[in-house]
């Protein structure tokens, strides 16, 4: 699947859930929304003051789940 197909799918789903590794080493899952595909990457919105940002800086590995009900 091409990246443009992934971004189209994420736009259709609307809301995704992102799993990160918390600063305490435990998994954290939060609702997120895909924003844009840019420069060959998928971009999501967060704020540098949020704990999710600090978690991603420390450990950039994530899982992403999205599901659209009919």
N, CA and C of each residue as an Amber inpcrd file, in Angstrom:
protein
   210
   0.8500000  -1.1790000   0.0000000   0.0000000   0.0000000   0.0000000
   0.8940000   1.2400000   0.0000000   0.6080000   2.1650000  -0.8770000
   1.3540000   3.4270000  -0.9710000   0.9670000   4.3580000   0.1830000
   1.8760000   5.2670000   0.5250000   1.6270000   6.2040000   1.6170000
   0.3960000   7.0620000   1.3600000   0.1670000   7.4640000   0.1160000
  -1.0060000   8.2780000  -0.2020000  -2.2860000   7.4850000   0.0500000
  -2.2620000   6.1750000  -0.1600000  -3.4280000   5.3400000   0.1300000
  -3.6690000   5.2480000   1.6400000  -2.5880000   5.1660000   2.4010000
  -2.7020000   5.1270000   3.8660000  -3.3040000   6.4350000   4.3670000
  -2.8130000   7.5720000   3.8810000  -3.3320000   8.8650000   4.3450000
  -4.7970000   9.0400000   3.9580000  -5.1960000   8.5780000   2.7770000
  -6.6000000   8.6390000   2.3720000  -7.4580000   7.8020000   3.3100000
  -6.9810000   6.6220000   3.6600000  -7.6980000   5.7490000   4.5900000
  -7.8360000   6.4100000   5.9570000  -6.7530000   7.0050000   6.4550000
  -6.7990000   7.6630000   7.7640000  -7.7680000   8.8450000   7.7540000
  -7.8170000   9.5850000   6.6540000  -8.7540000  10.7030000   6.5470000
 -10.2000000  10.2120000   6.6050000 -10.4700000   9.0730000   5.9650000
 -11.8270000   8.5200000   5.9600000 -12.2400000   8.0220000   7.3440000
 -11.2830000   7.4240000   8.0670000 -11.5810000   6.9050000   9.4060000
 -11.8800000   8.0670000  10.3560000 -11.0930000   9.1260000  10.2810000
 -11.3230000  10.2990000  11.1180000 -10.5700000  10.2620000  12.4290000
 -10.8760000   9.3000000  13.2850000 -10.2470000   9.2360000  14.6040000
  -9.4380000   7.9520000  14.7080000  -8.2160000   8.0940000  15.1640000
  -7.3560000   6.9440000  15.3770000  -6.9520000   6.9200000  16.8500000
  -6.3810000   5.7970000  17.2540000  -5.8480000   5.6640000  18.6060000
  -4.3680000   5.3380000  18.4910000  -3.5450000   6.1450000  19.1520000
  -2.1050000   5.9840000  19.1000000  -1.6090000   5.4320000  20.4320000
  -0.8330000   4.3560000  20.3490000  -0.2170000   3.7690000  21.5340000
   1.2470000   4.1690000  21.5770000   1.6640000   4.6760000  22.7170000
   3.0580000   5.0580000  22.9390000   3.5600000   4.3400000  24.1870000
   4.8560000   4.4330000  24.4220000   5.4290000   3.9590000  25.6700000
   5.5300000   5.1700000  26.5840000   4.8310000   5.1130000  27.7170000
   4.8200000   6.2380000  28.6510000   6.1800000   6.4540000  29.2910000
   6.3560000   7.6090000  29.8830000   7.6110000   7.9230000  30.5690000
   7.8480000   6.9770000  31.7390000   6.7790000   6.3490000  32.2150000
   6.8850000   5.3640000  33.2900000   7.1290000   3.9530000  32.7590000
   7.2900000   3.8230000  31.4180000   7.5530000   2.5360000  30.8010000
   6.3090000   1.7120000  30.5100000   5.1360000   2.2400000  30.8400000
   3.8810000   1.5290000  30.6160000   3.2090000   2.0370000  29.3480000
   2.4060000   1.1770000  28.6980000   1.7340000   1.6240000  27.4660000
   0.6750000   2.6780000  27.7400000   0.5600000   3.6150000  26.8230000
  -0.4600000   4.6770000  26.8790000  -1.1710000   4.7070000  25.5330000
  -2.4820000   4.7960000  25.5480000  -3.2660000   4.8700000  24.3140000
  -4.1310000   6.1080000  24.3650000  -4.0760000   6.9080000  23.2900000
  -4.8420000   8.1550000  23.2440000  -5.5060000   8.3080000  21.8840000
  -6.6480000   8.9800000  21.8500000  -7.2300000   9.3080000  20.5500000
  -6.4130000  10.4140000  19.8890000  -6.1690000  10.2630000  18.5990000
  -5.4550000  11.2760000  17.8090000  -6.1530000  11.3910000  16.4620000
  -5.8120000  12.4220000  15.7420000  -6.3610000  12.5820000  14.4000000
  -5.2310000  12.8810000  13.4300000  -5.2190000  12.1350000  12.3390000
  -4.2470000  12.3590000  11.2790000  -4.4760000  13.7500000  10.7030000
  -3.3750000  14.4810000  10.4870000  -3.4910000  15.8490000   9.9880000
  -3.1440000  15.9610000   8.4940000  -1.9470000  15.4830000   8.1060000
  -1.5130000  15.6840000   6.7250000  -0.3680000  14.7220000   6.3900000
  -0.2460000  14.4050000   5.1100000   0.9220000  13.6990000   4.6010000
   1.8350000  14.7700000   4.0160000   3.0780000  14.8200000   4.4880000
   4.0070000  15.8520000   4.0380000   5.4170000  15.2840000   4.0200000
   6.1170000  15.5000000   2.9440000   7.5140000  15.1200000   2.8190000
   7.7190000  13.6210000   3.0940000   6.7640000  12.8010000   2.6320000
   6.8800000  11.3620000   2.7820000   6.6030000  10.8380000   4.1720000
   5.9480000  11.6540000   5.0030000   5.6410000  11.2570000   6.3790000
   4.1840000  11.5710000   6.6930000   3.6390000  10.8240000   7.6480000
   2.2980000  11.0970000   8.1560000   2.4400000  11.9720000   9.3970000
   1.6830000  13.0490000   9.4540000   1.7780000  13.9900000  10.5660000
   0.4910000  13.9750000  11.3750000   0.6600000  13.9480000  12.6970000
  -0.4520000  14.0140000  13.6440000  -0.2410000  15.2450000  14.5100000
  -1.2940000  15.7430000  15.0920000  -1.1990000  16.9740000  15.8740000
  -0.9990000  16.6760000  17.3590000  -0.0120000  17.3280000  17.9480000
   0.1810000  17.3250000  19.3960000   0.8340000  18.6470000  19.7840000
   1.1650000  18.7940000  21.0280000   1.7200000  20.0300000  21.5580000
   2.9860000  19.6790000  22.3220000   4.0180000  20.4900000  22.2110000
   5.2950000  20.1750000  22.8710000   5.1960000  20.1810000  24.3920000
   4.1090000  20.6640000  24.9370000   3.9120000  20.6620000  26.3940000
   3.1640000  19.4110000  26.8700000   2.6840000  18.5970000  25.9520000
   1.9200000  17.4010000  26.3070000   2.8600000  16.2350000  26.6310000
   2.3790000  15.3460000  27.5020000   3.1910000  14.1770000  27.8620000
   3.4210000  13.2760000  26.6520000   2.4690000  13.2120000  25.7270000
   2.6410000  12.3890000  24.5360000   3.8670000  12.8520000  23.7400000
   4.0910000  14.1280000  23.6550000   5.2510000  14.6660000  22.9500000
   6.5460000  14.1830000  23.6050000   6.6240000  14.2920000  24.9200000
   7.8160000  13.8500000  25.6540000   8.0410000  12.3510000  25.4710000
   6.9620000  11.5800000  25.4500000   7.0650000  10.1370000  25.2380000
   7.6200000   9.8360000  23.8520000   7.1480000  10.5650000  22.8430000
   7.6000000  10.3460000  21.4730000   9.0490000  10.7740000  21.2690000
   9.4700000  11.7980000  21.9730000  10.8750000  12.2250000  21.8980000
  11.7650000  11.1290000  22.4860000  11.3410000  10.5680000  23.6180000
  12.1250000   9.5380000  24.2950000  12.1010000   8.2160000  23.5200000
  10.9370000   7.8580000  22.9840000  10.7800000   6.5890000  22.2760000
   9.7920000   6.8040000  21.1260000  10.2810000   6.9670000  19.8920000
   9.4010000   7.3230000  18.7720000   8.5680000   6.1740000  18.1990000
   8.6380000   4.9860000  18.7770000   7.8620000   3.8550000  18.2690000
   6.4180000   3.9440000  18.7330000   5.4880000   3.7410000  17.7960000
   4.0650000   3.8070000  18.1160000   3.3270000   2.6440000  17.4690000
   2.1300000   2.4150000  17.9330000   1.1410000   1.6080000  17.2160000
  -0.0410000   2.5270000  16.9730000  -0.6790000   2.3290000  15.8380000
  -1.8190000   3.1710000  15.4660000  -2.9840000   2.2710000  15.0660000
  -4.1330000   2.5750000  15.5910000  -5.3180000   1.7930000  15.2880000
  -6.4530000   2.7310000  14.9300000  -7.1660000   2.4150000  13.8870000
  -8.3330000   3.2020000  13.4860000  -9.4230000   2.2640000  13.0290000
 -10.6390000   2.6130000  13.3170000 -11.7630000   1.7770000  12.9080000
 -12.9690000   2.6670000  12.6690000 -13.5690000   2.5030000  11.5190000
 -14.7410000   3.2880000  11.1930000 -15.9590000   2.3780000  11.1860000
 -16.9250000   2.7240000  12.0020000 -18.1650000   1.9570000  12.0230000
 -19.0540000   2.4200000  10.8840000 -19.7920000   1.4980000  10.3190000
 -20.6430000   1.8100000   9.1700000 -21.7480000   2.7740000   9.4870000
